[in-house]
Structure formats: structure tokens, C-alpha cells
Amino acid sequence: MGKLTLARVTKSYHSHKVIEPTDLTIEDGEFVVFVGPSGCGKSSMLRMIAGLEDITNGTLEIDGKVVNDLPPIERGISMVFQSYALYPHLSVFENIAFPLRVAGLDKATIRSRVESAARTLKLEARLDHKPGALSGGQRQRVAIGRAIVREPDVFLFDEPLSNLDAALRGEMRVELSRLHKTLRNTIIYVTHDQVEAMTLADRIVVMRAGRIEQVGTPLELYHHPANRFVAEFIGTPAMNFLPVTSLGTSTDGVRVRLEDGTEVTLPVDGDSPAGETLHLGIRPIEFRVDGEGVGVTLVPDVVERLGAITEVHAFDKGGRLHCVTGSGTMALPPAQEFLARFHPEDAHLFRTDGSALHRRFAKLDEDLRLV
């Protein structure tokens, strides 16, 4: 079992607080990803769970047992580090077996567990090799194998793919997803890469400045961001924002006026008094260069043709840079200016404090979830 409960957990270094009071429950068997910009506190949170950092205040429970004062080895946790931390003079077999030898297990048990982990990670043919003869992805699998053989309740991953090139990162994301489906252990994974978070997680914990901004499934965070920070952080390319003025609230939603005088009603809930300054958010993928919808006049700056998609970086009349994403064959009108159009139901609306007004229309998780 591997259920974790954090209750009012904080972390301070002298007078500097790096983790604000945090409440969070991670269910047994979940794959939870902590994501956020550098310095947001995600690695500090992971190290407190591992027992590598003391908890300043609050309690951490694993399967109902408070473990604040337990050493790492007694928490039923294995951790995979960014640097692999392999012994270069030992073979793959010996690296994977190392924690079992330290624990004093007999040779037969050690061999059985190492060979089982090697089969799971497709390392059988590499057991006699030294780490220096392996690729980066293979070395990362050895580090994961060393964690697996301990048979922990919880796996902790601290940015394990950051040292790999783009192609290997993609391969290892698939490997980690398969591993979780096979083992069904609880996995807590830290990354600054929101693509990893979106593709791996059952739930994502978005952090900023030591606080949790939002917790939810990848699609919940993408379609229903709680605030502007989450909306900007989740999704690539980042969401576009347009300043608008509220014209008041009706049963149809909030009516707003764009800078060019265009008026449109957005299907969102929440009171917005006339005259309030708001920010309309629209993802690049929701902009269109043809068809119907609300138009925003843009001037192209840089066009990136990436094969399957085209990204157009363009300025509006206020000098703000926006991104429009279309198919690889998307053609811009020959004129210097073009209209990027969006449908009102695709828009998000945020107050100046960053909080979001709830969207009435959004693609449902149930409609998009893969089996």
C-alpha cells in the first residue's frame, strides 16, 4: 500500500519559508506529478517525503502512519535521482543488486529480484555491462531497476529525464507509463517540463512560490485552469491573453468589449460589474485564420513550419505577441495583416488578480480520456 497524506506540511530554512502550509492526499497506486517553475518548492516537497529533508511543521502519513521522524530506509520508499547515481566500477547486475546486498538478503533472493527487474526494464542482455557502456536511457533504466528491487510502496522520481535528449525523453516517458501499469505502485514525480506532466500523470500538482495553485487531472487543468498562472503554465504553446472590458453579467454569461470595440458574450459564470478590466485567454490551437468567429487583427512576425503543425507568432495592435497554431499546410492571407478568429465557447476569462471565471462549456474529461 502507498497512500500518502500531507497535513499542513511546511518547510523553512531559518526565517525563509520555502513551502507554505500544504494539505494533499495521494491515493495508493496513483501517478502524481509535481510541476512548476524552478524554485517553486517541488523538489523540497519530494525530499521531505523521502526523508532527506526535515519537515518544519505539519505531518506526513504513509498508509496512516506518521513518518516525520522515520529515516528514509524505514518509509517504504525508493527514490530515482536526476543524476542516475550509478557506481561506474560495478556491473548493471551489481548496481541493481546493491541495496539488496546492503539489506543482507541471501544470494538466491537477490538474483531472483534483479533478474525480474531486468526483464521488466528490458535489461537482461546488459546485466554484465558497466554503466559507461550504456546509453543514457539504459542508465536511467538501471537506476529505476535499483529502486524496483527494493519492492517499495512508493517511488519518487526527481526530474529523472532532464539529462536525456528529446528523443530519449520521449522513449522514457513511454517506458515509465508502461512501468506504472505493470507495477501499480504509487509514483510521485517531479519535473519542470509540463509535457511530461501532461503525458504521465493521473493527477498534476501545480506549484508556485511554495504553494499549490491547483490539483487535478491533466485535462482538468488544461480545460479548467483555476487561475491565470495555471492557464499559462499548462499547455504548449502558452495561452494568449487579450485585455477586455466587462459590460456586465447576464444569464448568457459575461459580455465584454475588446480593444477594437468588438463586443462578445462569453459563456462563463461569475459576476463582473460593468467597467471591470478582465483578461480573455485563448489557446493558440483555438485560433483560426478562416471560418467564423470573433476576429483579432494580427501582424505576422515569425512563422515556424514544424511539419504537422505551423506556429505563427504575431503582434496585435497593442504590441502584444501572440501565437496561432494551425496545420502544417496552413496558409496566411497575402496581406500583411490577418484575422485570427476564435469561438466564444473556447475562451477563458480571468480577473486582474489572476482568478478564473468558471467556463460553462469545455470538453469533458470523459469524452477525451484514453482507455
For each residue, the residues with C-beta under 8 A, 3 or more apart:
1: 28 63 153
2: 28 29 62 63 76 152 153 154 185 186
3: 25 26 27 28 62 63 64 186
4: 24 25 26 49 60 61 62 154 186 188
5: 24 25 26 59 60 61 64
6: 9 22 23 24 25 49 58 59 60
7: 23 58 59 60 61
8: 21 22 23 57 58 59
9: 6 19 21 22 23 24 45 48 55 57 58 59 60
10: 17 19 20 21 22 55 56 57 58
11: 17 18 19 41 44 45 48 53 55 56 210
12: 15 16 17 18 19 56
13: 16 18
14:
15: 12
16: 12 13
17: 10 11 12 20 56 210
18: 11 12 13 41 44 210
19: 9 10 11 12 22 41 44 45 48 56 210
20: 10 17 210 211
21: 8 9 10 57 58
22: 6 8 9 10 19 45 58 211 212
23: 6 7 8 9
24: 4 5 6 9 205 212 215
25: 3 4 5 6
26: 3 4 5 30 32 186 188
27: 3 30 186
28: 1 2 3 63 186
29: 2 184 185 186
30: 26 27 186 187 202 203
31: 180 186 187 189 200 201 202 203
32: 26 186 187 188 189 201 202 203 204 205
33: 188 189 190 191 196 197 200 201 203 204 205
34: 42 45 46 188 189 190 191 205 207
35: 42 190 191 192 193 194 196 197 204 205 206 207 233
36: 40 41 42 192 206 207 208 213 233
37: 40 192 208 233
38: 192
39: 209
40: 36 37 207 208 209 210
41: 11 18 19 36 44 45 207 209 210 211
42: 34 35 36 45 46 190 192 205 207
43: 46 47 158 159 190
44: 11 18 19 41 47 48 53
45: 9 11 19 22 34 41 42 48 49 190 207
46: 34 42 43 49 50 79 156 158 188 190
47: 43 44 50 52 53 158
48: 9 11 19 44 45 51 52 53 54 55 60
49: 4 6 45 46 60 77 154 156 188
50: 46 47 53 72 75 77 79 156
51: 48 67 70 71 72 75 77
52: 47 48 72 79
53: 11 44 47 48 50
54: 48
55: 9 10 11 48 58 59 60 68
56: 10 11 12 17 19
57: 8 9 10 21
58: 6 7 8 9 10 21 22 55
59: 5 6 7 8 9 55 66 68
60: 4 5 6 7 9 48 49 55 66 67 68
61: 4 5 7 64 65 66 67
62: 2 3 4 65 67 75 76 77 153 154
63: 1 2 3 28 153
64: 3 5 61
65: 61 62
66: 59 60 61
67: 51 60 61 62 70 74 75
68: 55 59 60
69:
70: 51 67 74 75
71: 51 74 75
72: 50 51 52 75 77 79
73:
74: 67 70 71
75: 50 51 62 67 70 71 72 154
76: 2 62 152 153 154
77: 49 50 51 62 72 152 153 154 155 156
78: 146 147 148 150 152 154 155 156
79: 46 50 52 72 147 155 156 157 158
80: 140 143 144 147 155 156 157 158 160
81: 84 85 143 158 160
82: 158 159 160 162 163
83: 163
84: 81 131 139 140 142 143 163
85: 81 143
86: 90 95 131 139 142 143
87: 90 94 95 98 131
88: 130 131 132
89: 130
90: 86 87 94 95 98 130 131
91: 94 95 127 128 129 130
92: 95 96 118 123 126 127 128 129 130 131 134 142 145
93: 96 97 114 118 127 128
94: 87 90 91 97 98
95: 86 87 90 91 92 98 131 142 145 146
96: 92 93 114 117 118 142 145 146 149
97: 93 94 100 101 110 111 113 114 149
98: 87 90 94 95 101 102 146
99: 102 103 146 149 150
100: 97 103 105 109 110 113 114 149 150
101: 97 98 104 105 110
102: 98 99
103: 99 100 150
104: 101
105: 100 101 109 110 113
106: 109 110
107: 110 111
108: 111 112
109: 100 105 106 112 113
110: 97 100 101 105 106 107 113 114 149
111: 97 107 108 114 115
112: 108 109 115 116
113: 97 100 105 109 110 116 117 149 151
114: 93 96 97 100 110 111 117 118 127 145 149
115: 111 112 118 119 124 127
116: 112 113 119 120 149
117: 96 113 114 120 121 123 145 148 149
118: 92 93 96 114 115 121 122 123 124 126 127 145
119: 115 116 122 124
120: 116 117 145 148 179 182 183
121: 117 118 141 142 144 145 148 175 179
122: 118 119 141
123: 92 117 118 126 127 138 141 142 145
124: 115 118 119 127
125:
126: 92 118 123 129 134 138 142
127: 91 92 93 114 115 118 123 124
128: 91 92 93
129: 91 92 126 133 134
130: 88 89 90 91 92 133 134
131: 84 86 87 88 90 92 95 134 139 142
132: 88
133: 129 130
134: 92 126 129 130 131 138 139 142
135: 138 139 168
136: 139 140 163 164 165 168
137: 140 141 164 168 171 172 175
138: 123 126 134 135 141 142
139: 84 86 131 134 135 136 142 143
140: 80 84 136 137 143 144 160 161 164 172
141: 121 122 123 137 138 144 145 175
142: 84 86 92 95 96 121 123 126 131 134 138 139 145 146
143: 80 81 84 85 86 139 140 146 147 160
144: 80 121 140 141 147 148 160 179
145: 92 95 96 114 117 118 120 121 123 141 142 148 149
146: 78 95 96 98 99 142 143 149 150
147: 78 79 80 143 144 150 152 155
148: 78 117 120 121 144 145 151 183
149: 96 97 99 100 110 113 114 116 117 145 146
150: 78 99 100 103 146 147
151: 113 148
152: 2 76 77 78 147 155 185
153: 1 2 62 63 76 77 185 186
154: 2 4 49 62 75 76 77 78 185 186 187 188
155: 77 78 79 80 147 152 185 186 187 188
156: 46 49 50 77 78 79 80 187 188 189 190
157: 79 80 160 176 187 188 189 190
158: 43 46 47 79 80 81 82 190
159: 43 82 162 190 191 192
160: 80 81 82 140 143 144 157 172 189
161: 140 164 168 169 172 173 191 193 196
162: 82 159 191 192 193
163: 82 83 84 136
164: 136 137 140 161 168 169 172
165: 136 168 169
166: 169 170
167: 170 171
168: 135 136 137 161 164 165 171 172
169: 161 164 165 166 172 173 193 196
170: 166 167 173 174
171: 137 167 168 174 175
172: 137 140 160 161 164 168 169 175 176
173: 161 169 170 176 177 196 199 200
174: 170 171 177 178
175: 121 137 141 171 172 178 179
176: 157 172 173 179 180 187 189 200
177: 173 174 180 181 199 200
178: 174 175 181 182
179: 120 121 144 175 176 182 183
180: 31 176 177 183 184 185 187
181: 177 178 184
182: 120 178 179
183: 120 148 179 180
184: 29 180 181
185: 2 29 152 153 154 155 180
186: 2 3 4 26 27 28 29 30 31 32 153 154 155
187: 30 31 32 154 155 156 157 176 180
188: 4 26 32 33 34 46 49 154 155 156 157
189: 31 32 33 34 156 157 160 176 196 200 201
190: 33 34 35 42 43 45 46 156 157 158 159
191: 33 34 35 159 161 162 194 196 197
192: 35 36 37 38 42 159 162
193: 35 161 162 169 196 197
194: 35 191 197 198 233 234 235 236
195: 198 199 236
196: 33 35 161 169 173 189 191 193 199 200
197: 33 35 191 193 194 200 201 204 218 234
198: 194 195 201 204 218 222 234
199: 173 177 195 196 218
200: 31 33 173 176 177 189 196 197
201: 31 32 33 189 197 198 204 217 218
202: 30 31 32 217
203: 30 31 32 33 215 216 217
204: 32 33 35 197 198 201 215 216 217 218 221 234
205: 24 32 33 34 35 42 212 215
206: 35 36 212 213 214 215 221 229 230 233 234
207: 34 35 36 40 41 42 45 210 211 212 213
208: 36 37 40 211 213 229
209: 39 40 41
210: 11 17 18 19 20 40 41 207
211: 20 22 41 207 208
212: 22 24 205 206 207 215
213: 36 206 207 208 226 227 229 230
214: 206 221 225 226 227 230
215: 24 203 204 205 206 212
216: 203 204 220 221 224
217: 201 202 203 204 220 221 365
218: 197 198 199 201 204 221 222 234
219: 222 223 363 365 368 369
220: 216 217 223 224 365
221: 204 206 214 216 217 218 224 225 230 234
222: 198 218 219 225 234 235
223: 219 220 359 362 363 365
224: 216 220 221 356 358 359 362
225: 214 221 222 228 230 231 234 348 356
226: 213 214 230 355 356
227: 213 214 230 231 350 354 355 356
228: 225 231 232 241 279 281 350 354 355 356
229: 206 208 213 232 233 354
230: 206 213 214 221 225 226 227 233 234
231: 225 227 228 234 235 239 281 348 350 356
232: 228 229 238 239
233: 35 36 37 194 206 229 230 238
234: 194 197 198 204 206 218 221 222 225 230 231
235: 194 222 231 238 239 283
236: 194 195
237: 284 311 323 325
238: 232 233 235 284 323
239: 231 232 235 281 282 283 284 348
240: 281 282 283 284 287 322 323
241: 228 279 280 281 320 350
242: 258 259 279 280 281 282 296 316 320
243: 259 277 278 279 280 318
244: 256 257 258 259 277 278 279 280 349
245: 256 257 275 276 277 278
246: 249 254 255 256 272 273 274 275 276 277 278
247: 255 256 257 263 274
248: 254 255 272 273 274
249: 246 253 254 255 270 271 272 273
250: 253 254 255 265
251:
252: 255 265 267
253: 249 250 265 266 267 268 269 360
254: 246 248 249 250 265 266 268 270 272 278 349 357
255: 246 247 248 249 250 252 263 264 265 266
256: 244 245 246 247 263 264 265 266 278 280 349
257: 244 245 247 261 262 263
258: 242 244 261 262 263 264 280 294 296
259: 242 243 244 316 317 318
260: 296 297 317
261: 257 258
262: 257 258 294 295
263: 247 255 256 257 258
264: 255 256 258 294 344
265: 250 252 253 254 255 256 344
266: 253 254 255 256 280 344 347 349
267: 252 253 344 345 359 360 361
268: 253 254 349 357 358 359 360
269: 253 357 358 360
270: 249 254 349 357 358
271: 249
272: 246 248 249 254 276 278 349 351 357
273: 246 248 249 276
274: 246 247 248
275: 245 246
276: 245 246 272 273 351
277: 243 244 245 246 352
278: 243 244 245 246 254 256 272 349 350 351 352
279: 228 241 242 243 244 349 350 351 352
280: 241 242 243 244 256 258 266 347 348 349
281: 228 231 239 240 241 242 347 348 349 350
282: 239 240 242 286 287 342 346 347 348
283: 235 239 240 286 287 346
284: 237 238 239 240 287 311 322 323 324 325
285: 325
286: 282 283 342 343 346 347
287: 240 282 283 284 296 322 324 325 326 340 341 342
288: 291 293 326 340 341 342
289: 324 326 330 332 333 338 339 340 341
290: 341
291: 288 341
292: 341 343
293: 288 341 342 343 344
294: 258 262 264 341 342 343 344
295: 262 339 340 341
296: 242 258 260 287 316 322 339 340 341 342
297: 260 316 317 337 338 339
298: 312 314 315 316 322 324 337 338 339 340
299: 314 315 316 336 337
300: 303 312 313 314 332 336 338
301: 313 314 315 321
302: 312 313
303: 300 310 311 312 313 332
304: 310 311 312 313
305: 310 328
306: 309 310 311 328
307: 328
308: 327 328
309: 306 325 326 327 328
310: 303 304 305 306 325 326 327 328 329 330
311: 237 284 303 304 306 323 324 325
312: 298 300 302 303 304 323 324 325 326 330 332
313: 300 301 302 303 304 321 322 323
314: 298 299 300 301 321 322 323 324 338 340
315: 298 299 301 319 320 321 322
316: 242 259 296 297 298 299 319 320 322
317: 259 260 297
318: 243 259
319: 315 316
320: 241 242 315 316
321: 301 313 314 315
322: 240 284 287 296 298 313 314 315 316 340
323: 237 238 240 284 311 312 313 314
324: 284 287 289 298 311 312 314 340
325: 237 284 285 287 309 310 311 312
326: 287 288 289 309 310 312 330
327: 308 309 310 330
328: 305 306 307 308 309 310
329: 310
330: 289 310 312 326 327
331:
332: 289 300 303 312 338
333: 289 338
334:
335: 338
336: 299 300
337: 297 298 299
338: 289 297 298 300 314 332 333 335
339: 289 295 296 297 298
340: 287 288 289 295 296 298 314 322 324
341: 287 288 289 290 291 292 293 294 295 296
342: 282 286 287 288 293 294 296 346 347
343: 286 292 293 294 346 347
344: 264 265 266 267 293 294 347
345: 267 359 360 361
346: 282 283 286 342 343
347: 266 280 281 282 286 342 343 344
348: 225 231 239 280 281 282 356 359
349: 244 254 256 266 268 270 272 278 279 280 281 356 357 359
350: 227 228 231 241 278 279 281 354 355 356 357
351: 272 276 278 279 354 355 356 357
352: 277 278 279
353:
354: 227 228 229 350 351
355: 226 227 228 350 351
356: 224 225 226 227 228 231 348 349 350 351
357: 254 268 269 270 272 349 350 351
358: 224 268 269 270
359: 223 224 267 268 345 348 349 362
360: 253 267 268 269 345
361: 267 345
362: 223 224 359
363: 219 223 367 368
364: 367 368
365: 217 219 220 223 368 369
366: 369
367: 363 364
368: 219 363 364 365
369: 219 365 366
370:
371:
